[in-house]
Amino acid sequence: MSPERYLALLEDLHEHGHHPSVYLWGGEPTMYPGWLDIVERSTALKMPTSIVTNATRLLPAVDRLAAAPLFLLQISIDGHSAETHNAARPSAAGGDNYKVIQEALSAVQEAKRAHGTKLPLVAALTTISSANVDHLVDIYEAYKDRVDLFVYYLSWWIDEDSAKAHDEDFSRRFGFTPKLHWGWVGDWTIKDHETLSTQLKEVLRRSRSSWHNPPVNVIPNITELTDLRQYYTDHQANFGYDQCISIYQAVELDSNGDMSPCRDYHDYIVGNVKEHTITELWNSEAYRRFRASLYTEGLMPSCTRCCGLMGY
C-alpha cells in the first residue's frame, strides 16, 4: 500500500462524515515510509490517532508528533533494565532497544514542553513473559514519571486442540481452511501464576495509592491466582468475554491492502482497499456474512484469546 492510498482512504472517510480512531501497528509501523504523513493528516481530519512502536526511528519524529498532535503514543516496554528488556525484545544486529526507548521518552517529554501540549499521551505496553514476570512492579516504578498509562497484556496463545477445532469450525462456516491462528500456538505462556498474581495486584495497588500515579490496565482484567492459572491452561475459558464487538466497530488493513473484520486472525478478507474504499467495504456482503456468523453462532475456538475480544 502506498502512503498516498492511505491518505485517500482517510479523505473518503471524512467526506462521508466518519471520524474514526486511527491505529498504526505492525510489525514496526515507523519503518513504513509516509507514516508521519498519515498521522498528521488523520489528526487534521479530527480522527484521534495512535501508534504502537518499539521506538525505532521515533527520535527524529517527536517534534512532528507533538505538533500534530498525535493522541496516543504506545511504546512496547518489556523490562525495567537493559538486561531484562533486551532479553524479552531482542533487536536485529545486536542493537540496544532499551537505550532507544530511554532516548525517545526524553525527547517526547521535551517536544511536548516545547509545543505547550500534553499530547501525545504516552502508554507503556508490556507483554508479560517468562523474562519479565518477576519485574512488573519494577517496570512500573522505572517508568511512572515518564508514562501516562501502563498496559499489561497477559499475552495471547492457542493450544493445538483449539487450533484444530478452529480449522473445522471456520471451514464449516466460510468454506475454506484458515492458517494464521497456527502462529499463536506455542509454549511461551506463564508457568509461575502465583508470582504473576502477586505482581499484578501490587502494580494495581501502587497505581491507586495516589492521584499522581499513572493508571494501570490489565488485559484481560484478571488477577486472581485461580483465574490466571485457568487463563494459561484452559483455552476454552473466556472469563465473561463471550461476544466480539470489534467486528461492528473496527477494520484491519494489512500491508497489502487486504481488509479484514478480525482483529488478530486476518484469514477472512472482505476486499482490498487498493480497489475499494473502507466506506464501500464496511457493509459489503462479505462483511455482513462474517458479522452474522459470529452473532448467530457465537465465537470460534481461536477467539477466546484475541485482542479483539479481550483487549478491544
Secondary structure per residue as TSV (DSSP state, phi and psi in degrees):
chain	resnum	aa	ss	phi	psi
A	1	M	-	360.0	133.9
A	2	S	-	-84.5	151.8
A	3	P	H	-57.3	-36.0
A	4	E	H	-61.6	-36.2
A	5	R	H	-70.1	-39.4
A	6	Y	H	-59.5	-42.7
A	7	L	H	-64.1	-37.9
A	8	A	H	-64.9	-37.4
A	9	L	H	-64.5	-39.9
A	10	L	H	-63.4	-43.3
A	11	E	H	-62.1	-40.2
A	12	D	H	-63.1	-43.3
A	13	L	H	-60.4	-43.8
A	14	H	H	-62.2	-43.2
A	15	E	H	-63.8	-27.1
A	16	H	T	-92.8	8.6
A	17	G	T	82.7	16.8
A	18	H	-	-100.2	137.7
A	19	H	-	-133.7	66.4
A	20	P	-	-74.8	165.7
A	21	S	-	-73.4	144.4
A	22	V	E	-114.7	128.3
A	23	Y	E	-126.7	117.6
A	24	L	E	-101.4	123.5
A	25	W	-	-149.0	-175.7
A	26	G	S	-155.1	-135.9
A	27	G	S	42.3	-166.2
A	28	E	-	-107.0	105.6
A	29	P	G	-66.2	-24.2
A	30	T	G	-72.6	-9.0
A	31	M	G	-81.3	-9.7
A	32	Y	S	-87.0	124.3
A	33	P	T	-61.5	134.9
A	34	G	T	90.7	3.9
A	35	W	H	-63.8	-34.2
A	36	L	H	-69.5	-34.5
A	37	D	H	-62.5	-39.0
A	38	I	H	-65.9	-44.1
A	39	V	H	-59.6	-47.1
A	40	E	H	-68.0	-39.8
A	41	R	H	-72.9	-42.3
A	42	S	H	-63.8	-38.4
A	43	T	H	-65.1	-42.2
A	44	A	H	-62.7	-29.0
A	45	L	T	-87.5	13.7
A	46	K	T	64.6	36.6
A	47	M	-	-108.8	106.0
A	48	P	-	-54.2	127.7
A	49	T	E	-121.6	137.8
A	50	S	E	-136.9	161.2
A	51	I	E	-143.3	144.9
A	52	V	E	-115.0	130.2
A	53	T	E	-149.0	157.8
A	54	N	-	-93.7	12.2
A	55	A	-	82.4	3.7
A	56	T	T	-59.6	130.9
A	57	R	T	61.0	16.4
A	58	L	T	-78.2	-33.6
A	59	L	G	-54.1	-50.7
A	60	P	G	-74.2	-4.8
A	61	A	G	-102.1	-7.8
A	62	V	H	-64.8	-33.2
A	63	D	H	-64.6	-43.5
A	64	R	H	-67.5	-34.3
A	65	L	H	-67.1	-40.3
A	66	A	H	-72.6	-32.7
A	67	A	H	-73.1	-30.2
A	68	A	T	-57.0	-52.9
A	69	P	T	-90.5	148.0
A	70	L	-	-60.8	141.9
A	71	F	S	-79.4	-48.6
A	72	L	E	-139.0	123.8
A	73	L	E	-108.4	111.8
A	74	Q	E	-106.0	122.1
A	75	I	E	-115.3	129.5
A	76	S	E	-72.9	113.4
A	77	I	-	-125.1	113.1
A	78	D	-	-115.6	10.9
A	79	G	-	-165.6	153.8
A	80	H	S	-85.7	-14.3
A	81	S	S	-131.9	164.5
A	82	A	H	-60.4	-40.5
A	83	E	H	-61.2	-48.5
A	84	T	H	-70.7	-47.8
A	85	H	H	-63.4	-48.5
A	86	N	H	-68.4	-25.1
A	87	A	H	-71.0	-38.3
A	88	A	H	-78.5	-29.1
A	89	R	S	-135.5	72.1
A	90	P	-	-67.3	143.4
A	91	S	-	-95.9	154.9
A	92	A	G	-64.9	146.5
A	93	A	G	59.1	27.6
A	94	G	G	71.3	26.0
A	95	G	-	-69.5	166.4
A	96	D	-	-110.2	88.0
A	97	N	H	-67.6	-29.3
A	98	Y	H	-58.6	-46.0
A	99	K	H	-64.1	-40.2
A	100	V	H	-58.8	-41.7
A	101	I	H	-66.6	-43.5
A	102	Q	H	-59.8	-44.6
A	103	E	H	-66.4	-39.2
A	104	A	H	-67.1	-41.6
A	105	L	H	-62.9	-41.7
A	106	S	H	-63.5	-41.8
A	107	A	H	-66.8	-37.4
A	108	V	H	-63.9	-44.4
A	109	Q	H	-59.2	-43.6
A	110	E	H	-66.5	-41.2
A	111	A	H	-65.3	-38.1
A	112	K	H	-65.6	-41.0
A	113	R	H	-63.8	-41.6
A	114	A	H	-64.7	-33.6
A	115	H	H	-96.1	0.4
A	116	G	T	60.3	40.3
A	117	T	-	-129.1	153.8
A	118	K	-	-94.9	1.4
A	119	L	-	-107.9	148.2
A	120	P	S	-78.1	146.6
A	121	L	E	-63.3	143.9
A	122	V	E	-113.0	125.5
A	123	A	E	-117.9	136.5
A	124	A	E	-92.7	122.1
A	125	L	E	-104.8	114.8
A	126	T	E	-115.3	116.1
A	127	T	E	-88.1	116.7
A	128	I	-	-71.1	130.2
A	129	S	-	-142.3	175.6
A	130	S	T	-64.3	-22.0
A	131	A	T	-75.8	-25.7
A	132	N	T	-127.2	3.1
A	133	V	G	-59.7	-26.3
A	134	D	G	-83.3	-4.1
A	135	H	G	-127.5	23.1
A	136	L	H	-65.6	-38.5
A	137	V	H	-67.0	-40.4
A	138	D	H	-61.1	-39.7
A	139	I	H	-61.5	-44.7
A	140	Y	H	-60.7	-47.2
A	141	E	H	-67.1	-34.6
A	142	A	H	-71.3	-25.1
A	143	Y	H	-121.4	-0.5
A	144	K	T	-65.4	-18.4
A	145	D	T	-87.7	-5.7
A	146	R	T	-124.8	-0.3
A	147	V	-	-126.3	140.8
A	148	D	S	-91.5	-21.3
A	149	L	E	-155.2	139.7
A	150	F	E	-113.4	134.3
A	151	V	E	-122.9	124.0
A	152	Y	E	-112.1	117.2
A	153	Y	E	-94.9	131.8
A	154	L	-	-71.2	-11.8
A	155	S	-	84.8	141.2
A	156	W	-	-91.6	149.7
A	157	W	-	-160.6	160.7
A	158	I	B	-138.2	140.6
A	159	D	-	-94.2	166.3
A	160	E	H	-64.9	-35.8
A	161	D	H	-62.7	-43.2
A	162	S	H	-67.7	-37.0
A	163	A	H	-63.8	-43.3
A	164	K	H	-66.1	-40.8
A	165	A	H	-64.2	-35.1
A	166	H	H	-67.2	-39.5
A	167	D	H	-52.7	-49.0
A	168	E	H	-69.2	-44.8
A	169	D	H	-67.5	-45.4
A	170	F	H	-62.6	-43.8
A	171	S	H	-62.5	-40.6
A	172	R	H	-64.0	-39.7
A	173	R	H	-74.4	-41.8
A	174	F	H	-121.2	-3.6
A	175	G	S	86.2	8.2
A	176	F	S	-150.1	160.0
A	177	T	-	-91.8	126.4
A	178	P	-	-76.7	164.8
A	179	K	-	-130.5	-33.2
A	180	L	G	-66.5	-28.4
A	181	H	G	-65.2	-22.2
A	182	W	G	-65.5	-22.2
A	183	G	G	-69.5	-10.8
A	184	W	G	-99.1	3.8
A	185	V	B	-83.1	123.3
A	186	G	S	-174.3	176.1
A	187	D	S	-113.4	40.5
A	188	W	-	-97.8	6.9
A	189	T	S	-69.3	156.8
A	190	I	-	-73.6	136.3
A	191	K	S	-103.2	-28.8
A	192	D	-	-91.6	79.8
A	193	H	H	-70.8	-30.2
A	194	E	H	-66.6	-44.7
A	195	T	H	-62.0	-42.3
A	196	L	H	-60.8	-45.9
A	197	S	H	-60.5	-45.0
A	198	T	H	-62.8	-44.5
A	199	Q	H	-63.7	-46.7
A	200	L	H	-63.5	-43.0
A	201	K	H	-64.3	-36.9
A	202	E	H	-71.6	-38.6
A	203	V	H	-60.9	-44.8
A	204	L	H	-64.9	-39.2
A	205	R	H	-61.7	-45.0
A	206	R	H	-66.4	-37.3
A	207	S	H	-66.2	-27.8
A	208	R	H	-95.8	-2.5
A	209	S	S	-77.3	-16.3
A	210	S	-	-154.1	145.4
A	211	W	T	-64.5	-20.4
A	212	H	T	-83.1	-12.9
A	213	N	S	-84.8	136.8
A	214	P	-	-66.1	146.8
A	215	P	-	-72.6	163.7
A	216	V	E	-126.0	135.7
A	217	N	E	-121.7	119.6
A	218	V	E	-99.7	125.4
A	219	I	E	-123.4	120.4
A	220	P	S	-70.7	162.0
A	221	N	-	-80.8	72.1
A	222	I	-	-133.4	136.2
A	223	T	-	-135.2	-13.1
A	224	E	S	-72.7	146.1
A	225	L	H	-57.3	-45.5
A	226	T	H	-64.6	-38.7
A	227	D	H	-68.9	-41.8
A	228	L	H	-64.7	-40.9
A	229	R	H	-61.0	-43.0
A	230	Q	H	-67.8	-37.7
A	231	Y	H	-57.9	-41.1
A	232	Y	H	-91.9	-2.1
A	233	T	H	-123.8	-20.4
A	234	D	-	-124.4	99.3
A	235	H	T	-68.2	-19.7
A	236	Q	T	-78.2	-19.2
A	237	A	-	-69.8	130.8
A	238	N	-	-117.8	-4.3
A	239	F	T	55.6	37.7
A	240	G	T	88.2	-8.0
A	241	Y	-	-86.2	85.0
A	242	D	-	-115.8	9.0
A	243	Q	S	-144.5	129.7
A	244	C	-	-85.5	121.6
A	245	I	-	-104.0	-15.5
A	246	S	G	-65.3	-25.7
A	247	I	G	-66.8	-17.0
A	248	Y	G	-97.7	-7.6
A	249	Q	T	-131.8	-10.4
A	250	A	-	-141.4	153.2
A	251	V	-	-126.0	154.0
A	252	E	E	-115.7	128.1
A	253	L	E	-109.8	120.7
A	254	D	-	-80.5	165.8
A	255	S	T	-63.9	-21.2
A	256	N	T	-91.4	2.7
A	257	G	S	98.4	-8.0
A	258	D	E	-64.5	137.0
A	259	M	E	-112.6	131.9
A	260	S	E	-130.7	147.5
A	261	P	S	-83.1	-5.6
A	262	C	-	-101.1	130.6
A	263	R	S	-65.9	-42.4
A	264	D	S	-118.1	-24.1
A	265	Y	-	-119.2	97.1
A	266	H	T	-92.7	33.2
A	267	D	T	-68.3	-34.0
A	268	Y	-	-88.5	111.7
A	269	I	-	-108.7	129.1
A	270	V	-	-94.1	-12.4
A	271	G	E	158.7	-177.3
A	272	N	E	-124.6	130.8
A	273	V	T	-80.2	2.3
A	274	K	T	-73.2	-29.7
A	275	E	T	-104.4	-23.1
A	276	H	S	-132.4	161.6
A	277	T	-	-92.5	163.5
A	278	I	H	-59.8	-39.5
A	279	T	H	-58.2	-42.3
A	280	E	H	-69.5	-35.8
A	281	L	H	-86.2	-19.2
A	282	W	H	-56.5	-43.2
A	283	N	T	-113.9	31.0
A	284	S	-	-67.6	164.6
A	285	E	H	-58.8	-40.6
A	286	A	H	-65.3	-40.4
A	287	Y	H	-66.4	-43.3
A	288	R	H	-64.5	-35.1
A	289	R	H	-64.3	-42.0
A	290	F	H	-65.7	-46.6
A	291	R	H	-59.7	-44.1
A	292	A	H	-63.0	-37.1
A	293	S	H	-64.2	-47.3
A	294	L	H	-70.1	-29.8
A	295	Y	H	-72.4	-42.1
A	296	T	H	-88.2	-34.8
A	297	E	H	-104.7	-9.1
A	298	G	-	86.6	-171.4
A	299	L	-	-67.0	155.8
A	300	M	-	-94.0	163.9
A	301	P	G	-55.0	-36.4
A	302	S	G	-75.7	-16.4
A	303	C	G	-66.4	-21.2
A	304	T	G	-71.0	-8.7
A	305	R	S	-131.1	82.9
A	306	C	-	-149.2	136.5
A	307	C	H	-61.8	-32.6
A	308	G	H	-67.3	-27.0
A	309	L	H	-91.2	-51.3
A	310	M	H	-99.1	-16.2
A	311	G	-	-120.8	2.5
A	312	Y	-	-80.3	360.0
